[in-house]
Amino acid sequence: LMQNLTPKELSSYLKHVDVEPLFLDIRRSSEAVICCLENAEFVPVRTCSMDLFDCEQNQEIVVICQYGMRSVVVARSLEEQGYKCVINLTGGMNAWRKAMPL
């Protein structure tokens, strides 16, 4: 099932994983210039398709948007496509930037 994690929960979680997840940043390019996560795959939501990635269905995926609403839709879609480890960043990069200054 999809997990919804706050920025602090995600940051804490990432400290304990053996394999870094795929960070899927679905924001528009105008949003992405404000701040971004290192190693994130930038794929605007309009063009978002997992066919673009060489990604196993058990690969952990963290879906990121600006406010956490579009990412929920994409995360649910990924689950419907059979991806088993999907995380939505609650509040998106807006919340990340406030809670976890880069």
N, C-alpha and C positions, 0 to 999 in steps of 0.2 A: 504494500500500500504506500501511496505517496505520503511523504512526511512534510510537514510545514515547520521550518526552523527559523527562529529569529536570528539576526546577525550574531549575537553572542552565543547562542546555542550552536550555530553552524561553525563558528570559530573554534569553540571548545571541541566539537565533534571532530573537526579536521585535524586536531592535534593527536588524535588517537587512531586514525585510519592508516592501514598499511599501504594502500594504493590510493593515490589522489584521484578523486572523481573527475569526470568530464564536466567542466563549467560551461554551460550553454547560455550565453548572453544574447537575449532576443530583442534587445532595445534597438531603437532607431539610431543611426549614426550620430545624429545631433544630440542624443541623450548620452551616448557612450563617451563622448569627448569630455564630459563633466568629471567622471571618475570611472575607473574600471578595475576589475580584478586581474591580476597577472595570470597568465595561462588560460584565460577564458577564450572559448571559441565564439567569435562574434558572428551571429546569424540572425539578422532582423526577422521578426516574427512573420512578416509577409512571405519570406523565402524559406522559412523553417521547415526542414524535412530531414528526418534522421537518415534518409537515403544519402545525404551528403557526407555522412561520417562512417568510418569503419569502426563500428561500435557494437559490441556484443550485447545481447538483451539483459545480461546480468551485470553489465557495467553500471556503476553508480553515476547518476547524472544529477547535477545541481542546476536548476533552471532559474535564470535571473532576468528580471525586467526592471523598470524604473521604480514602480510602486508595489509590485507583487500581485497585480491582478492578471495581466497577460500571461505571466509565468504559470499561474494556476491552470489556465486553460491549456497551455502547451504541456504542462506536466501531466494533466489528466489524459491528454491525447497520447502521450508517450506510454502511459500505463495501458491504455486501450490497444496500443500497438504491441504490447507484450513486454515492455521494459519493466523490470521488477524492482529496481532501486532508484526511485525518483524522489528528489528533494526540491521543494519550492522554498526560495528565500523569501520569507514573510516580510512585507514592507519594501522589498526590492533594494536597489542600490541607494535609494533615498534613505532608508532606514540604516543600511550598512554604513553609509557615509557619516551619519549622525552618531552611531554606536561604536564604530570601529574606524576612526580617522586613519586615512592612508598616509 
